[in-house]
Amino acid sequence: MASALTLLVLVLVMALVFDYINGFHDAANAIATVVSTGVLPIRTAVIIAGILNFVGAVSGTAVAKTIASGFADPAIVTQVVVLAAVSGASIWNLITWWYGIPSSSSHALIGGLAGGVVAHSGVSGFKWTALGEKVLVPLVVSPTAGFVIAFFSMVSLTWALRRATPRFVAVASRRAQLVSACLMAFSHGSNDAQKSMGVMTLALVAFLAAGHSGLPRWMHPAHGHDVPMWVIVACAAAIALGTFAGGKRIIRTMGSKMLRITPLQGFAAESAGATTLLVASTFGVPVSTTHAINACIMGVGASRRISAVRWGVAGNIVVAWVLTIPASAVISYGCQLMFAAIFGRAL
């Protein structure tokens, strides 16, 4: 029992480490445009984003419940599987962060869970139908929706402001972008932090299902799979602290390498991205904030002219989108085999 409890603590700590990495890896999702347009200095933007990430993270648990039980039967998931999942996702996040590639932390975690489950229970242990419905379909739908909303939002704003003076447009769009950046940070927390909540809840359920004891009652998931309040607060704090750490490499890629963005374009992109994410969070769909905001940036750029978007950089980002799930799954598969040899398959 002691070894099982020790392993549970390790899994929970690693889930929070992943959440922290998610924070600085995906900080660019919320603040890249507002920093690149000069509306806010990066230090101020990071602080605001961190606070609103925390607020967004405690706003609901629909996505967390999807992660906790939507992709694998908790009865076959062990502590080692969860540890392998968060380890593989964290490694992939660090690799892509190092090279400044805005990949999806969400898909890294789901790919990691797939790799860990398959290594432990075989191909049939993972719910592939759920992967298609809740990940692969949104993988196409959410960026497409973001692109279209951002494109037409930018076209509408351009038409509505066609007779306004350049000074009025500059001042108004900078103020509007402050609001949209805050909304984007809130929506990022509402979706991304919940993924770590789901993983921690899954680990707690697996621990109790295996017949282990030693956890105080306040740490138990209520009604089977409900996310405990302490998990919600811990994950919200972890992603907020990670956001405070920044993520300048990815901010540069999103904010300037792909498209030289203006405050008005930033407002349109962030508003479209936040709308996409909040709808997904409401329905418990773990979409990628990275995919959504990048597609929105492409949308506002394309509304001006197709050549305004640096499609070579955008293409590299899309390649990372495609590779994230299989790459993190492979890494987690290897982690599962290694951890099973160290800790034992049954824990």
Secondary structure, DSSP 8 states (H G I E B T S, - for coil): -HHHHHHHHHHHHHHHHHHHHHHHHSHHHHHHHHHHTTSS-HHHHHHHHHHHHHHHHTT--HHHHHHHHSSB-TTT--HHHHHHHHHHHHHHHHHHHHTT----HHHHHHHHHHHHHHHHH-GGGB-HHHHIIIIIHHHHHHHHHHHHHHHHHHHHHHHHTTTS-HHHHHHHHHHHHHHHHHHHHHHHHHHHHHHHHHHHHHHHHHHHHTT-----GGGS-TTTT---HHHHHHHHHHHHHHHHT--HHHHHIIIIIS----HHHHHHHHHHHHHHHHHHHHTT----HHHHHHHHHHHHHHHH-GGGS-HHHHHHHHHHHHHHHHHHHHHHHHHHHHHHHHH-TT-
